[in-house]
């Protein structure tokens, strides 16, 4: 059996110089780890910040493009309706040509709306073009022109309402 009283406690004294060396190594190691973790975290935060800023800049640019495309579509549709009214009141070949040119501009404006989106506006722009292209062939039928005007302005009103909602809504970051 082991005598518990005879067991001596061994105490190791550390040299003060060795303690300083160990303390310095631990301090330098901690500083290096802290610097590396800070650099990694800072780099990640910078990349996230750059991505968010890029998305904000793109959203602003896209909003400007949408606003311009929607305004062009609206103005061209109004021009088309106005030329249609003038042609319906007895316009000749010059007005018919002007109306055809306006319809062509409406198609181009609709294409631009399709490019800047969203899909709901692309669809409405397409509907507006299709309705506008159902223009009566002659200026003699007042009833056909009234129906055409009602159809075009109904889709134009829907287009304008949706455009206002899209422009008013803040863009979502992805």
C-alpha positions in Angstrom: 0.0 0.0 0.0 1.2 3.5 -0.7 1.7 5.8 2.2 -0.1 9.1 1.3 2.0 11.0 3.7 5.2 10.0 2.1 4.2 11.2 -1.3 5.8 14.5 -1.8 4.4 17.2 -3.9 6.7 18.1 -6.7 6.7 21.7 -7.7 8.3 22.8 -10.9 9.6 26.3 -11.1 9.5 28.0 -14.5 12.4 30.1 -15.5 11.2 33.8 -15.9 12.8 34.1 -19.3 11.0 31.0 -20.5 7.7 32.5 -19.3 8.3 35.6 -21.2 9.1 33.6 -24.4 5.9 31.6 -24.0 3.8 34.7 -23.3 5.3 36.4 -26.4 4.5 33.4 -28.6 1.0 33.2 -27.3 0.5 36.9 -27.8 1.9 36.9 -31.4 -0.1 33.8 -32.3 -3.3 35.5 -31.0 -2.5 38.6 -33.0 -1.9 36.6 -36.2 -5.1 34.6 -35.7 -7.0 37.8 -35.0 -5.6 39.6 -38.0 -6.4 36.7 -40.3 -10.0 36.3 -39.0 -10.4 40.1 -39.3 -9.2 40.1 -42.9 -11.4 37.2 -43.8 -14.5 38.8 -42.2 -13.6 42.2 -43.6 -13.1 40.8 -47.1 -16.5 39.0 -46.9 -18.2 42.1 -45.7 -16.6 44.1 -48.5 -17.8 41.6 -51.1 -21.3 41.6 -49.7 -21.3 45.4 -49.6 -20.0 45.6 -53.2 -22.7 43.1 -54.4 -25.5 45.1 -52.6 -24.2 48.4 -54.0 -24.0 46.9 -57.5 -27.6 45.7 -57.1 -28.7 49.1 -55.9 -27.0 50.8 -58.8 -28.5 48.3 -61.3 -32.0 48.7 -59.8 -31.7 52.5 -60.1 -30.6 52.2 -63.7 -33.3 49.7 -64.5 -36.0 51.9 -62.9 -34.8 54.8 -65.1 -35.0 52.6 -68.2 -38.5 51.4 -67.2 -39.7 54.9 -66.6 -38.5 56.0 -70.0 -39.9 53.0 -71.8 -43.3 53.2 -70.1 -43.5 56.9 -70.9 -42.6 56.4 -74.5 -45.2 53.6 -74.8 -47.8 55.9 -73.3 -47.0 58.9 -75.4 -46.9 56.8 -78.6 -50.2 55.2 -77.8 -51.7 58.6 -77.2 -50.3 59.9 -80.5 -51.8 56.8 -82.2 -55.2 57.5 -80.8 -55.0 61.1 -81.7 -54.0 60.3 -85.3 -56.8 57.7 -85.4 -59.3 60.4 -84.4 -58.0 62.8 -87.1 -58.1 60.0 -89.7 -61.6 59.0 -88.7 -62.8 62.6 -89.2 -62.0 62.3 -92.9 -58.2 62.1 -93.2 -56.5 61.4 -96.4 -53.5 59.3 -97.4 -51.1 61.5 -95.5 -52.9 60.9 -92.2 -53.2 57.2 -93.0 -49.4 57.1 -93.5 -48.9 59.1 -90.2 -51.1 56.6 -88.4 -49.1 53.7 -89.9 -45.9 55.3 -88.7 -47.3 55.8 -85.3 -48.3 52.2 -85.1 -44.7 51.2 -86.1 -43.4 53.5 -83.3 -45.8 51.8 -80.9 -44.4 48.4 -81.8 -40.8 49.7 -81.2 -41.9 51.2 -77.8 -43.5 47.9 -76.9 -40.3 46.0 -77.7 -38.4 48.4 -75.4 -40.9 47.7 -72.6 -40.5 44.0 -73.2 -36.7 44.4 -72.7 -36.9 46.3 -69.4 -39.9 44.3 -68.1 -41.2 43.0 -65.9 -43.2 40.2 -67.7 -46.6 41.8 -66.8 -45.6 45.0 -68.6 -44.3 43.1 -71.6 -47.7 41.4 -71.8 -49.6 44.6 -71.5 -47.4 46.3 -74.1 -48.1 43.4 -76.4 -51.9 43.6 -75.8 -51.8 47.4 -76.5 -50.0 46.9 -79.8 -52.4 44.1 -80.8 -55.5 46.2 -80.0 -54.0 49.3 -81.7 -53.2 47.3 -84.9 -56.9 46.5 -85.2 -57.4 50.0 -86.6 -60.3 50.3 -89.0 -59.2 50.4 -92.7 -61.3 53.3 -93.7 -62.4 56.6 -92.1 -66.0 56.1 -93.0 -67.2 54.0 -90.0 -67.6 56.2 -86.9 -68.8 53.3 -84.8 -65.7 51.2 -85.6 -63.5 54.1 -84.7 -65.3 54.6 -81.4 -64.9 50.9 -80.5 -61.2 51.0 -81.5 -60.6 54.1 -79.3 -62.4 52.5 -76.3 -60.3 49.3 -76.7 -57.0 51.1 -77.1 -57.7 53.5 -74.2 -58.9 50.6 -71.9 -55.6 48.7 -72.4 -53.6 51.9 -72.2 -55.3 52.7 -68.9 -54.4 49.2 -67.5 -50.8 49.6 -68.9 -50.5 53.1 -67.2 -51.9 51.8 -63.9 -49.5 48.9 -63.8 -46.6 51.1 -64.8 -47.3 53.5 -62.0 -47.4 50.6 -59.5 -44.1 49.2 -60.7 -42.3 52.6 -60.6 -43.7 53.4 -57.2 -42.7 50.1 -55.6 -39.2 50.1 -54.2 -37.0 47.5 -56.0 -36.1 44.3 -54.0 -32.5 43.4 -53.5 -31.6 39.9 -54.5 
